[in-house]
Amino acid sequence: MRVRIFAAVAAMSALALAGCGGGGAGGSAASGTLRIMAPASPGGGWDQTSRTAEQALKSAAPDRKVEVYNVPGAGGTIGLAQLAGEKGNGNLLMTMGLVMVGAIEQNKSKVTLAETTPIAKLTEEYEIVVVPADSPFKTLADLVAAWKADPAKVSIAGGSAGGTDHIVAGLMAKAAGVDPKQVNYIAHSGGGEALNELLGSKVSAGVSGVGEFAEHVKSGKLRALGVTSAQRLPDLDAPTLKEGGLDVELANWRGFVAPGGLSDADKKTLTDLVTKMHDSQAWKDAVAKNGWIDSFQTGQQFADFLSAETARVKGVIAELGVVS
């Protein structure tokens, strides 16, 4: 699969290290400022989830100071490497998800999720395929026809290489009879960058989470060609990919992990705090507003899910050839 990556990884690494404070200088989860790392650029799904969680935590635990910061690059693996350097820090959470599982493979990351402390799975979200409002592609069938005629001419913008958006593009190509390795996929370090490409009509189509594009679909700035759910989603005028002739279903997911080496007390404190956030009305309202699916898991259940998901995604991306 042809992939162009809009991320200066080396430069990002330097910036991430310079801005982190680094070296495990954290503290007990019971006190101090809780920092939430969004390992991507502002405007994308991880950033949106992190900032939504920040506001919900402030509502659920008003005495606790919470702040979000961004460490973009390489599908979240730059942030993951930084998290690994914060071993034992009970005042740090990192937002992550399915995207990171694929990016670890794509970027051959030396740090894996096995070196983190799983805290909670938060949400699931379906993906959406869109085109600019002035696109000649009125339906999914139009896009597929152009794809089959010349895959290189159909550019598809999405998140990081090997991530959920990339996997969806590969699955769509396979279902359409297009070689996934021939897909002209343009990877970005955050959903905001892909959105700008679409709004500027610089790419043929885009793939991302429903929550990232829904507002622009409703405003008429983007046209939805299909969603990756089994049935149409409420409050969104978009057919499913299956309706458009492509047998593809996939749900993205997001959650929190903490640095490795946490004490049992810090792990419990963080888990209890996130559970309190999840149970708050502020979080429930945000989940409904963003079209997310509540898929809350903590403890060993989430740890087991992470292990199984890592194995599953490795198999999918190997089959599709979406990693270099």
C-alpha positions as CSV (number, residue, x, y, z in Angstrom):
1,M,0.0,0.0,0.0
2,R,1.4,3.4,-1.0
3,V,1.6,5.6,2.1
4,R,2.7,9.2,2.5
5,I,3.2,10.2,6.1
6,F,2.8,13.8,7.0
7,A,5.0,13.7,10.2
8,A,8.5,14.7,10.8
9,V,9.1,11.9,13.3
10,A,12.6,12.8,14.3
11,A,11.7,16.5,15.0
12,M,8.6,15.4,16.9
13,S,10.7,13.1,19.1
14,A,12.9,16.0,20.1
15,L,10.0,18.2,20.8
16,A,8.2,15.5,22.8
17,L,11.3,14.9,25.0
18,A,11.8,18.6,25.5
19,G,8.3,19.2,26.6
20,C,7.8,16.2,28.9
21,G,9.6,16.9,32.0
22,G,10.6,13.2,31.7
23,G,12.3,10.7,33.8
24,G,9.4,9.5,35.9
25,A,9.1,12.7,37.9
26,G,5.5,12.2,38.8
27,G,4.2,11.2,42.2
28,S,1.3,9.5,43.9
29,A,-2.0,9.3,42.1
30,A,-3.7,10.4,45.2
31,S,-2.5,14.0,44.9
32,G,-1.0,16.5,42.5
33,T,-1.9,17.4,39.0
34,L,-3.2,14.6,36.8
35,R,-1.8,15.0,33.3
36,I,-3.5,13.3,30.3
37,M,-1.3,12.9,27.3
38,A,-3.0,13.0,23.9
39,P,-0.3,11.3,21.7
40,A,-1.4,13.1,18.5
41,S,-1.9,16.6,17.1
42,P,-4.8,18.8,18.3
43,G,-8.1,18.2,16.6
44,G,-8.0,14.4,16.2
45,G,-9.8,11.6,18.1
46,W,-7.3,11.1,20.9
47,D,-7.2,14.9,21.5
48,Q,-11.0,15.1,21.5
49,T,-11.2,12.2,23.9
50,S,-8.5,13.6,26.2
51,R,-10.1,17.0,26.4
52,T,-13.6,15.6,26.9
53,A,-12.2,13.4,29.8
54,E,-10.5,16.5,31.2
55,Q,-13.8,18.3,31.5
56,A,-15.7,15.3,32.8
57,L,-13.0,14.7,35.5
58,K,-13.2,18.3,36.6
59,S,-16.9,17.9,37.0
60,A,-16.7,14.5,38.8
61,A,-13.7,15.4,41.0
62,P,-13.6,19.2,41.2
63,D,-10.8,19.2,43.8
64,R,-8.4,17.5,41.4
65,K,-6.4,19.6,38.9
66,V,-6.3,18.0,35.4
67,E,-4.5,19.1,32.3
68,V,-4.1,17.8,28.8
69,Y,-1.0,18.0,26.6
70,N,-0.2,16.8,23.1
71,V,2.8,14.6,22.0
72,P,2.1,14.1,18.3
73,G,3.9,11.7,15.9
74,A,4.2,8.2,14.5
75,G,0.7,7.0,15.4
76,G,1.2,7.7,19.1
77,T,4.4,5.7,19.4
78,I,6.4,8.8,20.3
79,G,4.1,9.5,23.1
80,L,4.2,5.8,24.1
81,A,8.0,6.0,24.3
82,Q,7.7,9.0,26.5
83,L,5.2,7.3,28.7
84,A,7.7,4.4,29.2
85,G,10.2,6.9,30.6
86,E,7.7,7.9,33.3
87,K,7.8,4.5,35.1
88,G,6.0,4.6,38.4
89,N,4.3,8.0,37.8
90,G,0.9,7.8,39.2
91,N,-0.2,11.3,37.9
92,L,-0.1,10.4,34.2
93,L,-2.6,8.9,31.8
94,M,-2.2,8.4,28.1
95,T,-5.2,8.2,25.7
96,M,-4.7,5.4,23.2
97,G,-6.6,2.9,21.2
98,L,-6.8,0.6,18.1
99,V,-4.7,3.1,16.1
100,M,-1.7,2.7,18.4
101,V,-1.8,-1.1,18.1
102,G,-1.3,-0.9,14.4
103,A,1.2,2.0,14.6
104,I,3.4,-0.1,16.9
105,E,3.8,-2.6,14.1
106,Q,4.1,0.0,11.3
107,N,6.8,2.0,13.1
108,K,8.5,-1.1,14.5
109,S,8.3,0.5,17.9
110,K,10.8,-0.8,20.5
111,V,8.2,0.1,23.2
112,T,4.9,-1.8,23.3
113,L,1.7,-1.7,25.3
114,A,3.0,-4.5,27.4
115,E,5.2,-1.9,29.1
116,T,2.2,0.2,30.2
117,T,-0.4,-0.3,33.0
118,P,-3.9,-0.8,31.5
119,I,-6.4,1.5,33.3
120,A,-9.7,1.5,31.3
121,K,-11.3,1.1,27.9
122,L,-13.6,4.0,27.4
123,T,-15.5,4.1,24.1
124,E,-15.9,2.6,20.7
125,E,-16.7,4.6,17.6
126,Y,-17.5,3.7,14.0
127,E,-15.5,5.0,11.1
128,I,-16.9,7.2,8.3
129,V,-15.8,7.6,4.7
130,V,-16.3,11.1,3.3
131,V,-15.4,13.3,0.3
132,P,-15.3,17.1,-0.2
133,A,-18.6,18.7,-0.9
134,D,-17.5,19.5,-4.5
135,S,-16.3,16.0,-5.2
136,P,-17.5,14.2,-8.3
137,F,-18.1,11.1,-6.2
138,K,-21.7,11.3,-5.2
139,T,-21.9,7.7,-3.9
140,L,-19.6,5.0,-2.7
141,A,-20.1,3.2,-6.1
142,D,-18.6,6.3,-7.8
143,L,-15.5,6.1,-5.6
144,V,-15.1,2.4,-6.1
145,A,-15.4,2.8,-9.9
146,A,-12.6,5.4,-10.0
147,W,-10.5,3.3,-7.6
148,K,-10.7,0.2,-9.8
149,A,-9.9,2.3,-12.9
150,D,-6.7,3.8,-11.4
151,P,-6.0,3.3,-7.6
152,A,-3.1,5.8,-7.7
153,K,-5.4,8.7,-8.7
154,V,-7.7,8.2,-5.7
155,S,-6.0,9.7,-2.7
156,I,-7.4,8.8,0.7
157,A,-6.6,10.9,3.8
158,G,-6.6,9.4,7.2
159,G,-4.8,9.0,10.5
160,S,-1.5,7.4,11.1
161,A,-0.1,4.6,9.0
162,G,-1.2,1.2,10.2
163,G,-4.0,2.7,12.3
164,T,-7.7,2.3,12.2
165,D,-8.3,4.6,9.2
166,H,-5.6,2.9,7.2
167,I,-7.0,-0.6,8.1
168,V,-10.5,0.6,6.9
169,A,-9.1,1.8,3.6
170,G,-7.4,-1.6,3.2
171,L,-10.5,-3.6,4.0
172,M,-12.5,-1.4,1.6
173,A,-10.0,-2.0,-1.2
174,K,-10.0,-5.7,-0.6
175,A,-13.8,-5.8,-0.6
176,A,-13.9,-3.7,-3.9
177,G,-11.4,-6.0,-5.6
178,V,-8.6,-3.4,-5.5
179,D,-5.1,-4.6,-4.3
180,P,-4.8,-3.0,-0.8
181,K,-1.1,-2.5,-1.5
182,Q,-2.0,-0.1,-4.4
183,V,-4.2,2.2,-2.3
184,N,-2.8,5.8,-2.3
185,Y,-3.2,6.4,1.4
186,I,-2.0,9.7,2.9
187,A,-1.3,9.4,6.6
188,H,-1.5,12.2,9.0
189,S,-0.5,12.5,12.7
190,G,-4.0,13.7,13.7
191,G,-7.5,13.9,12.4
192,G,-7.4,17.7,12.2
193,E,-4.7,17.6,9.5
194,A,-6.7,15.1,7.4
195,L,-9.8,17.3,7.8
196,N,-7.9,20.3,6.5
197,E,-6.9,18.4,3.4
198,L,-10.5,17.4,2.8
199,L,-12.0,20.9,3.4
200,G,-9.4,22.2,0.9
201,S,-10.3,19.5,-1.6
202,K,-6.7,18.4,-1.7
203,V,-7.5,14.7,-1.5
204,S,-10.2,12.5,-3.1
205,A,-11.6,11.1,0.1
206,G,-11.0,10.7,3.8
207,V,-11.5,8.1,6.5
208,S,-11.9,8.9,10.3
209,G,-14.0,8.4,13.3
210,V,-17.6,9.5,13.0
211,G,-17.2,12.1,15.7
212,E,-14.4,13.9,13.9
213,F,-16.3,14.4,10.6
214,A,-20.0,14.4,11.6
215,E,-20.3,18.1,12.2
216,H,-18.9,18.9,8.8
217,V,-21.2,16.3,7.1
218,K,-24.2,17.9,8.8
219,S,-23.1,21.4,7.7
220,G,-22.6,20.3,4.1
221,K,-18.9,20.9,3.9
222,L,-18.3,17.1,3.5
223,R,-20.3,14.4,1.9
224,A,-20.6,11.0,3.7
225,L,-20.3,8.0,1.4
226,G,-20.6,5.3,4.1
227,V,-20.1,4.3,7.7
228,T,-18.5,1.1,9.1
229,S,-21.4,0.1,11.3
230,A,-23.8,-2.8,10.6
231,Q,-26.8,-0.4,10.6
232,R,-27.3,3.2,9.9
233,L,-26.4,5.5,12.7
234,P,-29.0,7.8,14.3
235,D,-28.7,11.6,13.6
236,L,-26.4,11.0,10.6
237,D,-27.6,10.8,7.0
238,A,-25.1,8.2,5.8
239,P,-25.5,4.7,4.4
240,T,-23.5,1.8,5.7
241,L,-20.6,0.5,3.6
242,K,-22.5,-2.7,3.2
243,E,-25.4,-0.8,1.6
244,G,-22.8,0.6,-0.8
245,G,-21.7,-2.9,-1.8
246,L,-18.6,-3.2,0.4
247,D,-18.8,-5.9,3.1
248,V,-16.8,-4.0,5.7
249,E,-17.6,-3.5,9.4
250,L,-15.2,-2.1,12.0
251,A,-15.4,-0.2,15.3
252,N,-12.5,1.9,16.6
253,W,-11.9,2.0,20.4
254,R,-10.1,4.3,22.8
255,G,-9.0,4.0,26.4
256,F,-6.4,5.0,29.0
257,V,-3.1,3.4,30.0
258,A,-0.7,4.6,32.6
259,P,3.1,4.2,32.9
260,G,4.4,0.8,33.9
261,G,5.7,0.1,37.4
262,L,2.7,1.6,39.2
263,S,2.1,0.6,42.8
264,D,-1.2,-1.2,43.5
265,A,-2.4,1.8,45.4
266,D,-1.8,4.2,42.5
267,K,-3.4,1.8,40.0
268,K,-6.5,1.6,42.2
269,T,-6.6,5.3,42.7
270,L,-6.4,6.0,38.9
271,T,-9.0,3.3,38.1
272,D,-11.4,4.6,40.7
273,L,-11.0,8.2,39.4
274,V,-11.6,7.2,35.8
275,T,-14.6,5.1,36.9
276,K,-16.0,8.1,38.7
277,M,-15.5,10.1,35.5
278,H,-17.2,7.4,33.5
279,D,-20.2,7.5,35.8
280,S,-20.6,11.3,35.7
281,Q,-23.4,13.0,33.8
282,A,-20.8,15.2,32.1
283,W,-19.2,12.1,30.5
284,K,-22.5,10.5,29.6
285,D,-23.6,13.6,27.9
286,A,-20.4,13.9,25.9
287,V,-20.6,10.2,24.8
288,A,-24.1,10.8,23.5
289,K,-23.1,14.1,21.8
290,N,-20.1,12.7,20.0
291,G,-21.9,9.5,18.9
292,W,-19.6,7.3,20.9
293,I,-20.5,3.9,22.2
294,D,-19.9,3.3,25.9
295,S,-17.6,0.2,26.2
296,F,-16.2,0.7,29.7
297,Q,-13.8,-1.9,31.0
298,T,-11.2,-1.8,33.7
299,G,-8.7,-4.1,35.5
300,Q,-7.9,-7.6,34.1
301,Q,-10.8,-7.4,31.7
302,F,-9.2,-4.5,29.9
303,A,-5.7,-6.0,30.1
304,D,-7.0,-9.3,28.5
305,F,-8.8,-7.2,25.8
306,L,-5.5,-5.4,25.0
307,S,-3.6,-8.6,24.6
308,A,-6.3,-10.2,22.3
309,E,-6.6,-7.0,20.3
310,T,-2.9,-6.8,19.7
311,A,-2.8,-10.3,18.3
312,R,-5.9,-9.7,16.1
313,V,-4.7,-6.4,14.6
314,K,-1.2,-7.9,13.8
315,G,-3.0,-10.5,11.8
316,V,-5.2,-8.0,9.9
317,I,-2.5,-5.6,9.0
318,A,-0.2,-8.4,7.9
319,E,-2.9,-9.8,5.6
320,L,-3.7,-6.4,4.1
321,G,-0.1,-5.4,3.7
322,V,-0.7,-2.0,5.2
323,V,2.6,-1.9,7.0
324,S,5.9,-1.4,5.3
